Amino acid sequence: RKRIVCCAGTAEQPATLALRKRLDELATQAQWDGPQRWEKLGDCDVVVPSSQFPWGIVFFLGGALLGQYPRLCYDSLLRPLADRSGCAVIAVPYDIDTDHSALANTVDGRFRDALLLAEERYGWSLDRMPVFGLGHSLGAKLHVIRHSTGVAGATAEALAVMAFNNFGLTDSLTLAKEALQAFQGGAAPPALDMVWNVLQPLAQRAAENAGLDFTPGPKEMETRIRQNYAAASTRILAFGIDRLDCGEELSEAASERGTGPIMRRKLRGDHLTPVFFRVGDLAGAAMKGKGALG
């Protein structure tokens, strides 16, 4: 099976290497920056509400590479979400693979294992705690795959997706560079910019020649949604400045399937807003009270 480490090709490209290095540094630093509310739960990370016993569970999947570091990259979204909603948040880190169907099965299995551990550790009554799916970018796509392939329990979940992305490999080559620029304060180092401009078309050509792309690809993904998608409800959050967003296509395809209410909302920001914002309105948009995802 063909495998990549990030969205930029068959091997890590300069921007991806630099981003991974920076994320590792920040994750290490964060371990020493005060008290931590996050806990390990098997292969997952969990944060619970600060002032109440959770009544529900949010199953969170982050974007490509960034989702490997949910405590670091999504903490300012997920901790306030847990506190405001009263739900526990289980974030499932994952490495990247071109086979997104296999990834969806992997993260679902890790989440189910974490639920059993939480039942034992925290005394959760799983049969009384609804599960809500929440995903960003590639994580949103993985959730939609779960809801389109008959994964046990997925069809009963309400789902919220942020910056849903259904592009192919060659259309996603710039995402790692944009993420690195954000981590560097808005600008990539000049040397990296120069190297990237040379290597990007080479990586794109190599991927095309090798027949390397994500599975399911964009067209197959839309077909799966039209034929099989099922969710209790679907909330699609898009951002005003996002060249990678495919939320409109998701809404149209899911509407053809005709399962559960579909709600769309456009927020200010770009594709990486869920990673770098200070909570503000987004946590409330993702879940406002017990009924927001239902």
Secondary structure, DSSP 8 states (H G I E B T S, - for coil): ----SSTTSSS--HHHHHHHHHHHHHHHHHTTSS----EEETTEEEE--SSS--SEEEEEE--TTGGG-HHHHSHHHHHHHHHHH-EEEEE------SBHHHHHHHHHHHHHHHHHHHHHHH---GGGS-EEEEEETHHHHHHHHHTTTT-TTGGGSEEEEES-----TGGGTTHHHHHHHHHTTS---HHHHHHHHHHHHHHHHHHHHHT---BS-HHHHHHHHHHH---SEEEEEEEEE-TT--HHHHHHHHHHHT-S-EEEEEEEEETTHHHHS-STTHHHHH--STTTT-
